[in-house]
Amino acid sequence: MNITAQNTFTPAVFVQAGDPFDVSVSGTFVATVTLQRSKDGTNWRDADTITSPSEWTGESGSAWWFRIGVKTGNYTSGTVTVELYA
């Protein structure tokens, strides 16, 4: 998913306890990208922030919904390409 504006997130992905998930952030951008998690898919908590391209694999300690994107006020310019796989 390409992000070129603030307040834009991927669709939520449900990750079971102990299951891995992969995150990819790429592109040329000036923005803070935020990985968020939620127990109910509605109320989101910040889990991590990224300001440059990166890739990693995480593991969910318990069952959570995850999404990644750019919060309001955290986008300046460029295109952020984000991918979240479970």
C-alpha positions, 0 to 999 in steps of 0.5 A: 500500500502506498501512503501519500497523506496523513491519517492513512493506515493499512487494513487491520490484520489479526495475529494469533498469540505466538504467531509471527508477522512481517512488516515492510516499510520502503520508499522515499519519504519524510514521515513517521510511520506507526505500527499500531495494535488493538484488542478490538480492532477499534481502539488503537495503541502505538506499538512502534514508529519508523522514520526510514525504510526497514523490514522486520518480523515480529511475534504477537505475545497474545492475540492482537489486531495490527495495522501500519500507517501514518498518523495525522501530523506525521506526513511531510512528503514522498511516498511511503510503501507499507506492507503488513503480513500475518 
